[in-house]
Amino acid sequence: MSGQLTVRSNNTTNDLSNADLTTAELFDLFGDEYTRRVYEAVVEEPRCGRAVAEAADVSRATAYRRLNDLRDAGLVRTEQTIRTDGHHREQFEAVPTSISVSVSQNGLETAVGGAD
């Protein structure tokens, strides 16, 4: 036995079919420099919150706030490892996603979907 239990979050926010981001919400989310840096950190590789903060060069509180926003948007999912001593570690990873932006006579349109 490895001495730990891994639990993947089953929140519906981890399923892109439930993430119905409007164009404004998507631009608001990624219009924030810290959110972009945090997202880039988890796109590179799954990381715990502390490692995300270090990679994105932000405070841990900022990293967790942005990670929660990204998770609520369905762009990040979590996996929690619980060791036999009771300590736990939450790891964040990007959900495979494609984001497209189109410009038309009607304005900007965005689409978020699972990656092929």
N, C-alpha and C positions, 0 to 999 in steps of 0.2 A: 504494500500500500504506500502511496506517495506522500501521505500525510497532509493532503489538501483536497478540497472539493471545489470544483469549478461550476459556477452557476451563470448561465447567460441570461441577461435580462429578457423577459418576455413582454415588456411594455409594447403596446401597439405603436408607440413612437418609433420603434425599430423597424417598422414595416412601411416602406415608401407608399404603399397603396393607401395608407391613412394620412400621409403628409400631403396636404393640399395647399401648398404655398402659393400665395399670390405673387405677382411680379414685384409689387411694392414690398412685401414681406421678405422676399429673397434679396432684393437690393438693400433693404434695411439691414438684414443679417450680414451680408458680405460687404456692406458699405463701411463696416467697422474694422479698422486695421487689426485690432486684437483678435477679433473673430477669425479673420483670414489667417493670421499667424498660427492660431490654435488649430484651425482646421488643417492647414498645411502640415503641422506636426503629426497629426494622427493619420493623415493620408500617407506620409512617409512610412510609418510603421505604427502598430498598436502600442500605446504607452499608458502608464499610470498617470494620474493627475500631476504629481510632482515632476515627472519627466516631461510632460506636456508643457508645464510652466517653464522649465529650463530650456527646452527646445524653442519655444516661442518667445522667450525672454520677456515674460510677464509674471506678475505675482501669482501665487497659487490661487488666491481668491478670484482673481480675474480669469485665470484658466478655467476654474470650475464653473464660474458663471457662464462663460462662453461655451463650454462643453455642454452644460445643461440646455442652453439655447439651441445648440446644434442637435442635441439628442431630441429635444421637443420638435424640431423641424424634420426629424427622421433621417438626418445626415450622419449621425454618429450613433453607435450602439455600445453597450457596456457589457463587460464580463467580470464577474466578481469571483475571486479565489478566496476561499475560507480555509485557513490552516487549522490543524488539529488543536493548536494552542488558542484558538479563538480569534486570532488576528485575521483581518481581511484586507484584500487589496482589490481595488476597482481598476480595471483596464479599459481604455477607450479605444475604439477603432472606427475608421470611416466605413460607412455603408457604401458598397460599390454603387456609384451613382453617375448618371450623366445629367449635366445641366446645360440647357441650350437657351439662347436669347435670340429672338427674331425681331427685326424692325420692319414694320409695315405701315401702310397708310393709317391704320388704327392705333399706332403707337408701338410700344414695346410689349412683347409677349415672351414669357419664359415657360419652360417645361422642365420638370425634374422627374427622372425615372431611373429605374434600375439599369445598371450597366449591362451591355450585351455580353 
